[in-house]
Amino acid sequence: MIRRRSLAAAAVTAALTVAMLTGSTTSGRAATPRVTLNIGVLKIAALASVEAAQKLGYFDKEGLDVNLTTANNGNDLMTAMQSGKLDIILAIPGVAMRADEKGYDATLVFQNELAHDKSPDTGALIVKNDSPITSVKQLGGKKIAHSGIGTQAWAAVVDVEMKNGVDPHTVQDLEVSYPQMPGVLAQGLVDAVAAVDPFTSSILATKQGRVISWFYVDSVPGQPVGTFWASRAWVAKNGDTVKRYQTAMHAAITYMNAHPDDAKRFISDYTGMNADAVRNMTPIRWDDRVSMPAWEQTAKMLVATHVLDKLPTLSDLIPANSVDPGKSAPRL
């Protein structure tokens, strides 16, 4: 089964532990013990893959009982993982690279999503429909809402600003959670929001705003934007659990890519977004195959925008078994 809680609620409870339970799976392995897995997520469209893995029975087939903890951004989840409250977390690669540079213990478990190579995409810099701002070139001195400062999404926006001749130091960046972005934009509290789906599509569908940049595509097309991480210490003790999680998630995204209508229903169920809005959403690019050149270009962007002090050693962050989990056929 799958359970959900907020990160705030999790913070006041005792640290979660991985518990081994007796039982077996239906995936062909005899007497495989069940495992309780504590996963940190965000309420964004791409993580409907986790919803699919549960509802389609892939977690169950791998003997995984999943608890979900939701947070506002990957930075909060990374902190929770380091403290031992969570086993696996969702964090955009830039968050993990920055954490690694600061001495945190993180290694890639599963790549969930890539940005598209061409627009439209999930990540959009949006202004109000009646805003006098018509291009990124006009953002100097303006207020922009980001889910987190110093994140990869923030770096992508800064990169786009610099490409358009805007000095990022003249822009006022504010931290606003994704769910709050439609409201602060509508109220005029900020001049633009750096949103991702389902909030991008929701703002556009309700005619509350228009896009002046698809910031992931306009910075590094095809960059990795959705990735799951765990500590190296935890992975060393739970290698089989990691493989089972990868197998379940690979099966889920394979199904979602093959059944776009079902994928949209899962997105609506997971995010609570109106089904009509989801129907017009740009398809999520679920892909667990790691492209090292795309990761390298993303890392260079993070250095150029001063999120990172130096280029990371990607081979230390990305173990071989996370490069293409699909090579091992999922046990369906």
Steps between C-alpha positions, in 0.01 A plus 500: 500500500602864471467762771553875487601760751639854490865569574394724785315211660795270444734742674327455834502123487782264579744435215357253253681170457497233232320200647523151358168318501435137419315404186564444132454682170330393183805596290645152479740511795411249769446620856627853439455698823283809476663835563353827625644780292478867602509730198502880485313660210360826364143553380592543134368332188810295420468314831177343384748223411509410869119497509503269198755265656264459795165477321629266230642269766868534407609591853302208638652258250843607621403454864506872580265674745543869422449798731502840325609825665426821309699822520521839327839447335792263456720689746266411785487138390879477474529622860243243613691222324829601659338489844377146437130586487468390137658220297460628142411854392410693188741784429592671175868417422619851585382459861693175535812641334496798732442277803788277393728802472408595857588155630159332497480131418292443183501260208259465207241224532269568205457763229130573458467793259679706236418844364387504139743593225257759361214701648243464641624340819410467868718788627374843401568859598153652507371857530139620533304533179474877548866546600702755301785247503526333160848345517773387737696812402261708716553310827762734649368637830200264497385246760510131406362214709709182516436178691851537642799731462816326379312208347544373146172660392621832644834456321319432172306826535820691585670344197214617279518848653872525425448376142250786457732767637339529844727539805363240747608721791235751398222242524317444830470125555247376756438149633139393449373143504359370172139479628514869600628622165165541320369708790798734537506557125127574483529741796788686339736425788766396249562587137567145388505142630734214407242221503493132409206274423229466607523867597628611159203344325255616766605865465485484122171309488327756723637790291682641802833535327717457191846354447803717428750214527502121522800527729623138497489485120647849462796421729599134444256310277443143614650557844415255780237660723352219710727259688484280809789488749610310809805513722793279400498349848133400465550361149796291618273328753191479276625414152220250433235751608650756260476251214140419587413871508669557163313204350163625623562856385630391159186294452286801600657750260502242220126457551438875521688567177305225323160607637479883488130514588556292813804716580282811498253332736784416738621862484152626583467253789844580641493878471126559544507704180185529290488224239422747220815700577710185512361395162670803339824465696829451317588130540753426772828366363548197725840343425734307732792481254781730617671712234836606642539790250167646615607466864836661419333796327268541797795498739676767292186717520499462878863614519436794264212617720707450819278231644811280501858609564643236268393221271401184688645157429187351350634146513497532880135611501366259238563128562506269201178323598309831483607593146243282321284295740291383207781273378382253761149409393243588768350196670137550398 
